Amino acid sequence: MKVIQGGNQLSLIRDTEEVLKFLEFVGKKSILDEHAIHCRLTACHNLFSVVEEEEDHLEYILKNLDLFINRFRNKSKSVNEATLKVYKSRVKSSLEDYKAWSNDPFAWERKLNEKKAATQVQRRTKKATKPIKPAEPVVPESEIQLPEEQMAPEVKVLSQPSRRISFPVRSDFNVEVVIPEGGLTLKELSRLGMFLYPYCSDIEMVSSIWSNLTH
């Protein structure tokens, strides 16, 4: 056995066993997230199960990950392609991290922390620069255009020829009405009276025509 310089991890005979011990070590030291370590260990245990003893070398495994993925696919028919893709990525990251850690544990950990800090800064910057959807302008009610069928009868614009007449109902007030160019029929005049009826402030039953409106 040999001692890796800068760390307190013993090098074992098989590289795959060293990688597993490395993951357990950085997990106990909280260098990597506990959940991430669990996921990596699961992927490594599964993929390393198809590595033969003579193939158990770090560089060889890194260069032939697709070969081992295919073996594991044939061995475990129930594992889908998406899971195999994730396993490959996690095993590759574990092997590369182990290789960098073996060369210089402290430099590897510093680089890892710098990467985490840069990612956090990038996320905060992206969140701060996220475009804000401008608020829709508030349109005064007086400028809102209603469909013609929703306009009040008294302000509805007529397309046929018409004329405007004014009637002095009081000494200080005139009522203006827009009527067809040819005038109103008796039936239309009656309908107009019924339309204006609700606006009367007092009712005098001087005619049978108006008295019928109250029944």
Secondary structure, DSSP 8 states (H G I E B T S, - for coil): -EE-TTSS-EE-SSHHHHHHHHHHHHHHTTSS-HHHHHHHHHHHHHHHTT--GGG--HHHHHHTHHHHHHHHHHH-TTS-HHHHHHHHHHHHHHHHHHHHHHH-HHHHHHHHHHHHHHHHHHHHHHHHT-----------GGG----GGGS-GGG----S-EEEEEEEEETTEEEEEEEETT---HHHHHHHHHHHGGG-SS----SHHHHGGG-
